[in-house]
Amino acid sequence: MTFNWIRQGARLAALAAGIMGFGASAQEFPQPGRPLMFVSGFPAGTANDIYGRLVQERIQRELGVPMVIDIRAGASGNIGMEYAARAAPDGHTILIATSAMMAINPAVFPRMPIDTQTDLVPIMTLFDAPNFMTVSTEKRPNFTTCQAVIDEARRRPGQLNYASTGNGASTHLAGAQFASVLGLNLVHVPYRGGPFAMTALYQGDVDVFFYQTGPVVEFYRQGRVRLLAVTSAQRVAAVPEIPTVAEACNLPGFDSTTWYGLMAPARTPPAILQRLTEVFTRVANEPEIRDRVEAMGFTPNVQPPEVTRERLARDILTWRGVVERTGARAE
């Protein structure tokens, strides 16, 4: 009997040592041989993916491990967001999040897979991103100004539509907010990401698309689309000739801007979070990276985790109010 107790005690001690060893190794970051998974909740070619590829080489050099862009698109970013939140909190899975995912989705989705304020923890803010009121140069030659779109919508209520990158996305809420403020009856047509919505715009299936700055600025420079206005309070440095919605549409105070940032699973050790913040902040502030971000139409706005957390809390309240006023919902 005594021998059995001794043997059982030895097994328990070994198990405890193994658990302690696992905890210690989990604190090691990065773990040799393990890649950093950079999760995007939207399709390839969107701003999340573009930014990941922009910093990929530098992050790999800083951390000494591969960085893999992990596309997990769907449900307005909820699929990627849930995947990242459920991942092991060891620093090897991070999410490039948008305020639309983190603050708008909880307001428009009746059931959220996670709590964006408790299941994910901020690493930092990267940049701000407004949307552009975009029309097809070829298919909508008569839409040369914001006022032209407004006039047409009032002449034909319920017959003009606008695309979005999905129910509850910032591209959806920007259009809903625009229509609500002006009292317009615009039909919302959601697509499974920016590339699909942009194709619909080219083909003339939709009239207007409130699209994010990164991808659409290049299409504008190629002459494929016309940018009528930008939804931020200030003009964008990359295309300063494009007026704000407030200016072009006579809507003082109109502002519909989202931000991008990095999140980690809750319970990620503070030392690992600090390392991630330091590395990505250093890379994000490199002059070449900042220049590239601005060239895509974004505004660099590198902020620490505590500022990101406060901004998220404010945005949840703000967008909840917008959703209540516009009636926007994820169908």
NORUR-V478093 format. One record per residue. N is the residue number from 0. SS is DSSP state (a for helix, b for strand, c for the rest). PSI is psi in whole degrees, -180 to 180 (* if undefined). OMEGA is omega in whole degrees, -180 to 180 (* if undefined). Layout:
n=N ss=SS psi=PSI omega=OMEGA
n=N ss=SS psi=PSI omega=OMEGA
//
This chain:
n=0 ss=c psi=-47 omega=179
n=1 ss=a psi=-40 omega=-179
n=2 ss=a psi=-41 omega=-180
n=3 ss=a psi=-41 omega=179
n=4 ss=a psi=-39 omega=178
n=5 ss=a psi=-43 omega=-179
n=6 ss=a psi=-41 omega=178
n=7 ss=a psi=-39 omega=178
n=8 ss=a psi=-38 omega=179
n=9 ss=a psi=-40 omega=179
n=10 ss=a psi=-43 omega=179
n=11 ss=a psi=-39 omega=179
n=12 ss=a psi=-40 omega=179
n=13 ss=a psi=-41 omega=179
n=14 ss=a psi=-44 omega=179
n=15 ss=a psi=-41 omega=179
n=16 ss=a psi=-38 omega=179
n=17 ss=a psi=-42 omega=179
n=18 ss=a psi=-44 omega=179
n=19 ss=a psi=-38 omega=179
n=20 ss=a psi=-39 omega=178
n=21 ss=a psi=-43 omega=179
n=22 ss=a psi=-41 omega=-179
n=23 ss=a psi=-42 omega=-178
n=24 ss=a psi=-30 omega=179
n=25 ss=a psi=-26 omega=179
n=26 ss=a psi=-20 omega=179
n=27 ss=c psi=125 omega=-179
n=28 ss=c psi=133 omega=-5
n=29 ss=c psi=154 omega=178
n=30 ss=c psi=127 omega=-177
n=31 ss=c psi=136 omega=176
n=32 ss=c psi=-8 omega=-179
n=33 ss=c psi=130 omega=180
n=34 ss=c psi=160 omega=170
n=35 ss=b psi=119 omega=-179
n=36 ss=b psi=116 omega=-178
n=37 ss=b psi=96 omega=-169
n=38 ss=b psi=129 omega=174
n=39 ss=b psi=132 omega=179
n=40 ss=c psi=9 omega=-178
n=41 ss=c psi=163 omega=-174
n=42 ss=c psi=165 omega=175
n=43 ss=c psi=144 omega=180
n=44 ss=c psi=-8 omega=176
n=45 ss=c psi=173 omega=-174
n=46 ss=a psi=-36 omega=180
n=47 ss=a psi=-49 omega=-180
n=48 ss=a psi=-43 omega=-179
n=49 ss=a psi=-45 omega=-179
n=50 ss=a psi=-41 omega=179
n=51 ss=a psi=-44 omega=-180
n=52 ss=a psi=-28 omega=179
n=53 ss=a psi=-39 omega=-176
n=54 ss=a psi=-3 omega=-171
n=55 ss=a psi=-52 omega=-177
n=56 ss=a psi=-42 omega=-179
n=57 ss=a psi=-40 omega=178
n=58 ss=a psi=-41 omega=178
n=59 ss=a psi=-40 omega=179
n=60 ss=a psi=-39 omega=-180
n=61 ss=a psi=-43 omega=-174
n=62 ss=a psi=-21 omega=-180
n=63 ss=c psi=16 omega=176
n=64 ss=c psi=158 omega=178
n=65 ss=c psi=149 omega=172
n=66 ss=b psi=122 omega=-176
n=67 ss=b psi=128 omega=175
n=68 ss=b psi=114 omega=-175
n=69 ss=b psi=101 omega=-178
n=70 ss=b psi=119 omega=177
n=71 ss=c psi=74 omega=-171
n=72 ss=c psi=154 omega=174
n=73 ss=c psi=155 omega=176
n=74 ss=a psi=44 omega=178
n=75 ss=a psi=37 omega=178
n=76 ss=a psi=-8 omega=-176
n=77 ss=a psi=-33 omega=-178
n=78 ss=a psi=-50 omega=178
n=79 ss=a psi=-37 omega=-179
n=80 ss=a psi=-44 omega=179
n=81 ss=a psi=-41 omega=180
n=82 ss=a psi=-46 omega=-179
n=83 ss=a psi=-40 omega=-179
n=84 ss=a psi=-32 omega=-178
n=85 ss=a psi=-5 omega=-178
n=86 ss=c psi=162 omega=178
n=87 ss=c psi=134 omega=-179
n=88 ss=c psi=61 omega=-176
n=89 ss=c psi=9 omega=178
n=90 ss=c psi=-8 omega=-176
n=91 ss=c psi=-2 omega=173
n=92 ss=b psi=119 omega=177
n=93 ss=b psi=157 omega=-178
n=94 ss=b psi=133 omega=167
n=95 ss=b psi=110 omega=-172
n=96 ss=b psi=159 omega=172
n=97 ss=b psi=157 omega=176
n=98 ss=a psi=-23 omega=176
n=99 ss=a psi=-47 omega=178
n=100 ss=a psi=-46 omega=-171
n=101 ss=a psi=-32 omega=-174
n=102 ss=a psi=-34 omega=-179
n=103 ss=a psi=-45 omega=-178
n=104 ss=a psi=-43 omega=179
n=105 ss=a psi=-23 omega=-179
n=106 ss=a psi=-29 omega=-173
n=107 ss=a psi=-20 omega=179
n=108 ss=c psi=126 omega=180
n=109 ss=c psi=-29 omega=178
n=110 ss=c psi=118 omega=178
n=111 ss=c psi=140 omega=-180
n=112 ss=c psi=-22 omega=-180
n=113 ss=c psi=169 omega=170
n=114 ss=c psi=115 omega=-173
n=115 ss=c psi=-16 omega=-180
n=116 ss=c psi=-15 omega=-178
n=117 ss=c psi=-25 omega=-178
n=118 ss=c psi=-12 omega=176
n=119 ss=b psi=150 omega=-180
n=120 ss=b psi=137 omega=-177
n=121 ss=b psi=142 omega=169
n=122 ss=b psi=-44 omega=-179
n=123 ss=b psi=167 omega=167
n=124 ss=b psi=143 omega=-179
n=125 ss=b psi=-56 omega=-176
n=126 ss=b psi=164 omega=177
n=127 ss=b psi=150 omega=-175
n=128 ss=b psi=107 omega=173
n=129 ss=b psi=180 omega=174
n=130 ss=b psi=153 omega=175
n=131 ss=b psi=137 omega=172
n=132 ss=b psi=108 omega=-167
n=133 ss=b psi=138 omega=175
n=134 ss=b psi=160 omega=178
n=135 ss=b psi=129 omega=178
n=136 ss=c psi=-40 omega=-176
n=137 ss=c psi=-46 omega=-172
n=138 ss=c psi=-23 omega=-180
n=139 ss=c psi=63 omega=-177
n=140 ss=c psi=-21 omega=-180
n=141 ss=c psi=-14 omega=180
n=142 ss=c psi=81 omega=-178
n=143 ss=c psi=-15 omega=179
n=144 ss=c psi=164 omega=176
n=145 ss=a psi=-40 omega=-179
n=146 ss=a psi=-33 omega=178
n=147 ss=a psi=-39 omega=178
n=148 ss=a psi=-44 omega=180
n=149 ss=a psi=-46 omega=-179
n=150 ss=a psi=-43 omega=-179
n=151 ss=a psi=-40 omega=179
n=152 ss=a psi=-34 omega=179
n=153 ss=a psi=-29 omega=176
n=154 ss=a psi=-35 omega=-177
n=155 ss=c psi=70 omega=-177
n=156 ss=c psi=134 omega=178
n=157 ss=c psi=1 omega=-178
n=158 ss=c psi=-19 omega=175
n=159 ss=c psi=146 omega=-180
n=160 ss=b psi=167 omega=177
n=161 ss=b psi=142 omega=-179
n=162 ss=b psi=160 omega=171
n=163 ss=b psi=169 omega=179
n=164 ss=c psi=12 omega=177
n=165 ss=c psi=155 omega=178
n=166 ss=c psi=128 omega=178
n=167 ss=c psi=-8 omega=179
n=168 ss=c psi=163 omega=179
n=169 ss=a psi=-31 omega=178
n=170 ss=a psi=-30 omega=175
n=171 ss=a psi=-51 omega=-176
n=172 ss=a psi=-34 omega=178
n=173 ss=a psi=-44 omega=178
n=174 ss=a psi=-42 omega=180
n=175 ss=a psi=-40 omega=179
n=176 ss=a psi=-43 omega=179
n=177 ss=a psi=-49 omega=-179
n=178 ss=a psi=-40 omega=-178
n=179 ss=a psi=-46 omega=-178
n=180 ss=a psi=-37 omega=-177
n=181 ss=a psi=-7 omega=-179
n=182 ss=c psi=32 omega=-179
n=183 ss=c psi=149 omega=176
n=184 ss=c psi=88 omega=179
n=185 ss=c psi=138 omega=-179
n=186 ss=b psi=127 omega=180
n=187 ss=b psi=130 omega=178
n=188 ss=b psi=103 omega=-179
n=189 ss=b psi=145 omega=176
n=190 ss=c psi=168 omega=-178
n=191 ss=c psi=53 omega=178
n=192 ss=c psi=166 omega=-176
n=193 ss=a psi=-46 omega=-179
n=194 ss=a psi=-38 omega=180
n=195 ss=a psi=-42 omega=179
n=196 ss=a psi=-39 omega=180
n=197 ss=a psi=-38 omega=176
n=198 ss=a psi=-42 omega=179
n=199 ss=a psi=-37 omega=178
n=200 ss=a psi=-46 omega=179
n=201 ss=a psi=-40 omega=-176
n=202 ss=a psi=-8 omega=-180
n=203 ss=c psi=13 omega=179
n=204 ss=c psi=-24 omega=177
n=205 ss=c psi=156 omega=-175
n=206 ss=c psi=-42 omega=-174
n=207 ss=b psi=151 omega=177
n=208 ss=b psi=118 omega=175
n=209 ss=b psi=91 omega=-170
n=210 ss=b psi=152 omega=-178
n=211 ss=b psi=155 omega=-170
n=212 ss=a psi=-44 omega=-171
n=213 ss=a psi=-65 omega=-177
n=214 ss=a psi=-37 omega=-169
n=215 ss=a psi=-26 omega=-180
n=216 ss=a psi=-41 omega=179
n=217 ss=a psi=-41 omega=178
n=218 ss=a psi=-36 omega=178
n=219 ss=a psi=-44 omega=-179
n=220 ss=a psi=-26 omega=177
n=221 ss=c psi=-7 omega=180
n=222 ss=c psi=12 omega=-176
n=223 ss=c psi=-25 omega=178
n=224 ss=b psi=162 omega=175
n=225 ss=b psi=130 omega=177
n=226 ss=b psi=117 omega=-176
n=227 ss=b psi=-31 omega=-178
n=228 ss=b psi=160 omega=177
n=229 ss=b psi=143 omega=-171
n=230 ss=c psi=-1 omega=179
n=231 ss=c psi=167 omega=180
n=232 ss=c psi=-26 omega=-180
n=233 ss=c psi=155 omega=175
n=234 ss=c psi=159 omega=-177
n=235 ss=c psi=135 omega=-175
n=236 ss=a psi=-33 omega=-176
n=237 ss=a psi=-32 omega=-180
n=238 ss=a psi=71 omega=-174
n=239 ss=c psi=-14 omega=180
n=240 ss=c psi=-15 omega=-179
n=241 ss=c psi=122 omega=-178
n=242 ss=c psi=165 omega=174
n=243 ss=b psi=163 omega=174
n=244 ss=a psi=-39 omega=179
n=245 ss=a psi=-41 omega=-179
n=246 ss=a psi=-51 omega=-171
n=247 ss=a psi=-30 omega=-174
n=248 ss=c psi=8 omega=180
n=249 ss=c psi=52 omega=180
n=250 ss=c psi=76 omega=-179
n=251 ss=c psi=135 omega=177
n=252 ss=c psi=-4 omega=-179
n=253 ss=c psi=130 omega=179
n=254 ss=c psi=120 omega=178
n=255 ss=c psi=84 omega=-175
n=256 ss=b psi=138 omega=175
n=257 ss=b psi=165 omega=176
n=258 ss=b psi=158 omega=179
n=259 ss=b psi=141 omega=179
n=260 ss=b psi=176 omega=-179
n=261 ss=b psi=137 omega=180
n=262 ss=b psi=154 omega=177
n=263 ss=b psi=161 omega=176
n=264 ss=b psi=144 omega=174
n=265 ss=c psi=154 omega=-179
n=266 ss=c psi=7 omega=171
n=267 ss=c psi=130 omega=-177
n=268 ss=c psi=141 omega=-179
n=269 ss=a psi=-37 omega=-179
n=270 ss=a psi=-37 omega=179
n=271 ss=a psi=-42 omega=177
n=272 ss=a psi=-43 omega=-180
n=273 ss=a psi=-41 omega=179
n=274 ss=a psi=-44 omega=179
n=275 ss=a psi=-43 omega=179
n=276 ss=a psi=-45 omega=-179
n=277 ss=a psi=-45 omega=-176
n=278 ss=a psi=-50 omega=-177
n=279 ss=a psi=-32 omega=176
n=280 ss=a psi=-44 omega=179
n=281 ss=a psi=-44 omega=-179
n=282 ss=a psi=-44 omega=-178
n=283 ss=a psi=-28 omega=-178
n=284 ss=c psi=0 omega=176
n=285 ss=c psi=135 omega=-177
n=286 ss=a psi=-41 omega=-179
n=287 ss=a psi=-40 omega=180
n=288 ss=a psi=-45 omega=179
n=289 ss=a psi=-41 omega=179
n=290 ss=a psi=-41 omega=180
n=291 ss=a psi=-39 omega=179
n=292 ss=a psi=-44 omega=179
n=293 ss=a psi=-38 omega=180
n=294 ss=a psi=-28 omega=178
n=295 ss=c psi=-4 omega=178
n=296 ss=c psi=5 omega=178
n=297 ss=c psi=167 omega=176
n=298 ss=b psi=111 omega=178
n=299 ss=b psi=133 omega=-179
n=300 ss=b psi=69 omega=-176
n=301 ss=b psi=119 omega=-177
n=302 ss=b psi=148 omega=-179
n=303 ss=b psi=171 omega=-175
n=304 ss=a psi=-38 omega=-178
n=305 ss=a psi=-37 omega=176
n=306 ss=a psi=-40 omega=178
n=307 ss=a psi=-43 omega=180
n=308 ss=a psi=-43 omega=180
n=309 ss=a psi=-40 omega=-180
n=310 ss=a psi=-40 omega=178
n=311 ss=a psi=-45 omega=-180
n=312 ss=a psi=-42 omega=178
n=313 ss=a psi=-43 omega=-177
n=314 ss=a psi=-34 omega=178
n=315 ss=a psi=-43 omega=178
n=316 ss=a psi=-43 omega=-179
n=317 ss=a psi=-51 omega=-176
n=318 ss=a psi=-27 omega=174
n=319 ss=a psi=-40 omega=178
n=320 ss=a psi=-41 omega=178
n=321 ss=a psi=-43 omega=-180
n=322 ss=a psi=-41 omega=179
n=323 ss=a psi=-38 omega=-179
n=324 ss=a psi=-38 omega=-175
n=325 ss=a psi=-21 omega=-177
n=326 ss=c psi=13 omega=-179
n=327 ss=c psi=137 omega=179
n=328 ss=c psi=154 omega=172
n=329 ss=c psi=116 omega=-173
n=330 ss=c psi=* omega=*
//
